[in-house]
Amino acid sequence: MANSAQRLLVIGPSWVGDMVMAQSLFMTLKARQPGATIGVVAPAWSQPILERMPEVDEVLPLAVGHGEFGLASRRELASRLRGRFDRAIVLPRSWKAALVPFMARIPERVGFVGEHRYGLLKERRKLDKQVLDQTVKRFVSLGLPLEEAASGDFALPKPRLQVDRDNLVNLRLTHSLSSRTAIGMMPGAEYGPAKQWPISYFHRLAKRLVKEGFEVRVLGGAKDHPAGEEITHGLAHAHNLCGKTQLADAVDLLADCQQVVTNDSGLMHVAAAVGTRIHALYGSSSPAYTPPLTDNAVIHYLGLSCSPCFQRTCPLGHTNCLNQLSVDQVYQQIHAAPQRENVIANG
């Protein structure tokens, strides 16, 4: 890894939050090898996020659906990459994730041991989950020499996505957003309902905030649109933007929010990476494993005896880890936060 002009290929993860956290690896690689170029193989949906990372020189979309094998697509991409990269860093631990750099004949290929991919990787590292106890640590470690990576004692630069202020102006006009100070809400969690604060709680919180003069923006994908309707029902100055914006738009809209209230989700990590104050709601997952990578966050986590279970649905049938997390608690912390004006208002 001494060659400063090394051409690096990173096989990126498949989830929004993980892709944001992968920026910590890209930042580490560029800091240590300023002349290196970084290409990222990633699902097509992630391209708008990667384009907001100045460390990424090239995005190489892989036209394969989540969970799909897609051998023909992988082979076609590998043929285009042949001879273009010196080293590949494979972040996912699946067998298929290591195929493209192997078929592209990239000389150095590093990743964690997983799914019997011994022939596909040149450098196979054992994952010590006690030392590398966070997703971001695992990603960054693969860009470091083995001895340093194994120690777990290394810097973790915080992701920082670029904001497009011109796009933000257009979004405000398109969606008739006001000049009120905005609070974002992200009720979705792709993993399952055991990570989702009750929608009725979001609605009650939104009602109180609108009454006080805030604007509420609910963000998420098309699947979250019904939840957004329930949250904003009957409330002026509350906007359901779920399914109405692209991923790059969410970056800009979240940067324009003073604070956000969010489940442990991909958009939580996006909000953290644009500097917005986070109120992160944790149920079945652990804030120790996938925390928002920011110093500007409040973690709402009850830490019940059954938490974290990491299940998609509550195995005990009550989801008390979220149902007992009160609207009042979150509301009070919003008012305890330092005030910050909207991005455009700030100039």
C-alpha positions in Angstrom: 0.0 0.0 0.0 3.0 2.3 -0.3 2.2 3.4 -3.9 0.6 6.8 -3.5 -0.9 6.5 -7.0 -2.7 3.3 -6.3 -5.9 2.6 -8.0 -8.4 1.3 -5.5 -11.7 -0.4 -6.0 -14.2 -0.7 -3.2 -17.1 -3.2 -3.4 -19.8 -1.2 -1.5 -22.6 -2.3 0.8 -26.2 -2.7 -0.2 -27.9 -0.4 2.4 -28.2 3.4 2.5 -26.8 3.7 6.1 -23.9 1.4 5.4 -23.0 3.3 2.2 -22.9 6.5 4.2 -20.7 4.9 6.8 -18.4 3.6 4.0 -17.4 7.3 3.5 -15.2 6.9 6.6 -13.2 4.3 4.7 -12.9 6.5 1.6 -11.8 9.4 3.8 -9.2 7.2 5.4 -7.8 6.0 2.1 -7.5 9.5 0.7 -5.8 10.8 3.8 -3.2 8.1 3.8 -2.8 8.0 0.0 -3.5 11.4 -1.4 -2.7 10.4 -4.9 -4.9 7.3 -4.9 -8.1 7.1 -7.0 -11.2 5.4 -5.6 -13.8 3.6 -7.7 -16.9 2.1 -6.0 -18.9 -0.8 -7.2 -22.4 -0.3 -5.8 -26.1 -0.7 -6.5 -27.4 2.0 -8.9 -29.6 3.5 -6.2 -26.6 4.6 -4.3 -25.0 6.6 -7.0 -26.6 9.9 -5.8 -25.1 9.4 -2.4 -21.7 8.5 -3.7 -21.7 11.6 -5.9 -21.9 13.7 -2.7 -18.7 12.2 -1.5 -15.6 14.1 -2.8 -13.3 11.2 -2.1 -15.0 9.0 -4.7 -13.6 9.4 -8.1 -15.8 7.0 -10.0 -19.1 5.2 -9.4 -19.5 1.8 -11.1 -23.2 0.8 -10.8 -24.0 -2.9 -10.6 -27.3 -3.7 -12.2 -28.3 -6.4 -9.7 -31.3 -6.4 -7.4 -30.9 -6.8 -3.6 -30.4 -10.5 -2.9 -30.1 -11.3 -6.6 -27.1 -13.3 -7.9 -26.8 -11.6 -11.4 -23.8 -13.5 -12.7 -24.1 -12.1 -16.2 -24.1 -8.5 -14.9 -21.2 -9.2 -12.6 -19.2 -10.7 -15.4 -19.9 -7.8 -17.8 -18.8 -5.3 -15.1 -15.7 -7.3 -14.3 -14.6 -7.4 -18.0 -14.8 -3.5 -18.1 -12.7 -3.2 -14.9 -9.9 -5.6 -16.0 -6.5 -3.9 -15.8 -7.9 -0.7 -14.2 -7.3 -1.3 -10.5 -4.4 -2.4 -8.3 -6.3 -3.3 -5.1 -9.9 -4.2 -4.2 -11.5 -3.8 -0.8 -14.6 -6.0 -0.4 -16.9 -4.6 2.3 -19.8 -7.1 2.2 -19.0 -10.6 3.6 -21.0 -12.5 1.0 -19.4 -14.8 -1.6 -21.0 -13.0 -4.5 -19.6 -9.6 -3.4 -16.1 -10.9 -4.0 -16.8 -12.1 -7.5 -16.3 -8.9 -9.5 -12.8 -8.2 -8.3 -11.9 -11.8 -8.8 -13.2 -12.0 -12.3 -11.6 -8.6 -13.1 -8.2 -10.1 -12.0 -7.4 -7.3 -9.6 -4.0 -8.4 -8.1 -4.8 -7.5 -4.5 -8.2 -8.4 -3.0 -8.9 -8.0 0.7 -12.0 -8.7 2.8 -13.2 -10.6 5.8 -13.5 -14.4 5.8 -17.1 -15.3 5.0 -19.2 -17.8 3.0 -16.2 -19.9 1.9 -14.8 -17.3 -0.5 -11.2 -18.5 0.1 -10.2 -18.6 -3.5 -11.8 -15.2 -4.3 -9.8 -13.1 -1.9 -6.0 -12.8 -1.8 -5.9 -11.4 1.8 -8.6 -13.0 4.0 -9.0 -11.3 7.4 -10.7 -12.8 10.4 -13.3 -10.6 11.9 -12.9 -10.0 15.6 -16.4 -8.7 16.6 -15.2 -7.7 20.0 -12.4 -5.4 18.7 -14.3 -4.3 15.6 -17.5 -3.7 17.4 -19.1 -1.2 15.0 -19.9 -1.4 11.3 -17.8 1.7 10.5 -14.8 0.2 12.3 -15.0 -2.9 10.2 -15.2 -0.8 7.0 -12.2 1.4 7.9 -10.1 -1.5 9.1 -10.1 -3.0 5.7 -8.3 0.0 4.4 -5.5 -0.3 7.0 -2.4 -2.5 7.4 -3.4 -5.7 9.1 -1.5 -5.1 12.4 -3.1 -1.6 12.8 -6.5 -2.9 11.8 -6.4 -5.7 14.3 -5.7 -3.4 17.2 -9.0 -1.5 16.7 -7.1 1.6 17.8 -7.5 4.0 14.8 -9.3 7.1 13.8 -12.8 7.0 12.4 -13.4 10.1 10.3 -17.1 11.2 10.3 -18.9 11.1 7.0 -19.7 14.5 5.5 -22.0 14.6 2.4 -21.9 17.7 0.2 -25.1 19.8 0.0 -26.5 21.3 -3.2 -28.0 24.6 -2.2 -29.5 25.3 -5.6 -31.3 22.0 -5.5 -32.6 22.9 -2.1 -34.1 26.1 -3.4 -35.9 24.2 -6.1 -37.2 21.6 -3.6 -38.6 24.3 -1.3 -40.5 25.8 -4.3 -41.6 22.5 -5.7 -43.0 21.2 -2.4 -44.3 24.6 -1.1 -42.1 24.5 1.9 -42.2 27.5 4.2 -39.6 29.7 5.9 -40.4 28.1 9.3 -37.6 26.3 11.1 -37.9 22.7 9.9 -37.9 19.5 11.9 -37.4 16.3 9.9 -39.1 13.0 10.8 -38.1 9.6 9.4 -40.6 6.9 10.4 -39.3 4.2 8.2 -36.9 1.4 9.0 -36.3 -1.1 6.1 -35.3 -3.9 8.6 -38.6 -4.2 10.3 -41.2 -3.0 12.8 -39.1 -3.7 15.8 -37.0 -0.7 14.8 -40.0 1.6 14.3 -41.3 4.1 16.9 -45.2 4.1 16.8 -46.6 6.3 14.0 -49.1 7.7 16.4 -46.2 9.0 18.5 -44.7 10.7 15.5 -48.1 12.3 14.8 -48.5 13.6 18.4 -45.0 15.0 18.3 -45.6 16.7 14.9 -48.8 18.2 16.2 -47.0 19.9 19.1 -44.1 21.1 17.0 -46.4 22.6 14.3 -48.4 24.4 17.0 -45.2 26.0 18.3 -44.3 27.4 14.9 -42.1 24.6 13.4 -42.5 23.1 9.9 -42.4 19.2 9.9 -41.0 17.3 7.0 -41.6 13.6 6.8 -39.1 11.8 4.6 -38.8 8.3 3.4 -39.4 6.0 0.4 -42.7 5.2 -1.3 -43.3 2.4 1.3 -43.3 5.1 4.0 -46.0 7.2 2.3 -49.0 5.8 4.3 -47.0 6.4 7.5 -46.3 10.0 6.3 -50.0 10.6 5.7 -50.9 9.4 9.2 -48.2 11.7 10.7 -49.2 14.8 8.8 -53.0 14.2 8.9 -54.9 17.4 9.7 -51.7 19.4 10.3 -50.9 22.6 8.4 -47.1 23.1 7.9 -46.5 19.3 8.0 -45.4 17.9 4.7 -45.4 14.2 3.7 -42.5 14.0 1.3 -42.2 10.2 1.4 -41.8 8.8 -2.1 -41.9 12.3 -3.6 -38.1 12.9 -3.5 -35.0 11.3 -4.7 -32.2 10.2 -2.4 -30.0 13.2 -3.3 -33.0 15.4 -2.5 -33.2 13.9 1.0 -29.6 14.9 1.5 -30.4 18.6 0.9 -33.7 18.6 2.7 -32.2 17.0 5.8 -29.3 19.5 5.8 -32.0 22.2 5.8 -33.7 20.8 9.0 -32.7 22.2 12.4 -33.2 18.7 13.9 -34.6 15.3 12.9 -36.4 12.6 14.8 -35.6 9.2 13.3 -35.6 5.5 13.7 -32.3 3.7 13.3 -32.4 3.8 9.5 -30.4 4.8 6.4 -31.7 8.3 6.5 -30.5 8.7 10.0 -27.0 8.3 8.8 -27.6 10.7 5.9 -28.9 13.4 8.4 -25.8 12.8 10.6 -23.5 13.3 7.5 -25.0 16.7 6.8 -24.5 18.0 10.3 -28.2 18.1 11.4 -29.0 17.4 15.1 -30.2 13.8 15.4 -32.8 12.4 17.8 -32.1 8.7 17.2 -34.8 6.2 18.4 -33.4 2.7 19.1 -35.6 -0.3 19.7 -34.4 -3.8 18.7 -31.0 -2.5 17.5 -28.1 -1.2 19.4 -26.7 2.4 19.4 -23.3 0.9 20.3 -23.2 -1.0 17.0 -24.6 1.5 14.4 -24.6 4.9 16.1 -25.1 8.1 14.1 -21.6 9.2 13.3 -21.8 12.7 14.6 -21.2 14.6 17.8 -24.6 16.3 17.4 -26.9 13.5 18.4 -29.2 12.5 21.3 -29.7 8.7 21.6 -33.1 7.6 22.8 -32.7 4.1 24.0 -34.4 2.4 27.0 -32.0 -0.5 27.3 -34.6 -2.9 28.5 -33.5 -6.4 29.7 -34.6 -7.8 26.4 -32.7 -5.2 24.3 -31.1 -5.3 21.9 -32.6 -8.4 20.3 -31.8 -7.5 16.7 -35.0 -9.1 15.5 -37.3 -7.7 12.7 -40.4 -8.1 14.9 -40.6 -8.2 18.7 -40.2 -11.9 19.8 -42.1 -11.1 23.0 -45.0 -9.4 21.1 -45.0 -6.1 23.0 -42.2 -3.9 21.4 -41.9 -2.1 24.8 -38.4 -0.9 23.8 -40.2 1.6 21.6 -43.7 1.8 22.9 -42.4 2.9 26.3 -40.2 5.6 24.7 -42.5 8.6 25.3 -43.3 11.5 23.1 -42.6 13.8 26.1 -39.0 12.5 26.4 -38.3 13.3 22.7 -40.1 16.6 22.8 -38.1 17.8 25.8 -34.8 16.9 24.2 -35.8 18.8 21.0 -36.2 21.9 23.2 -33.0 21.2 25.0 -31.0 21.3 21.8 -29.0 24.3 20.6 -31.0 26.3 18.0 -29.9 26.4 14.4 -31.5 28.2 11.5 -32.3 26.6 8.2 -29.5 26.2 5.7 -30.8 28.8 3.2 -31.7 31.2 6.0 -28.2 30.9 7.3 -26.8 31.6 3.9 
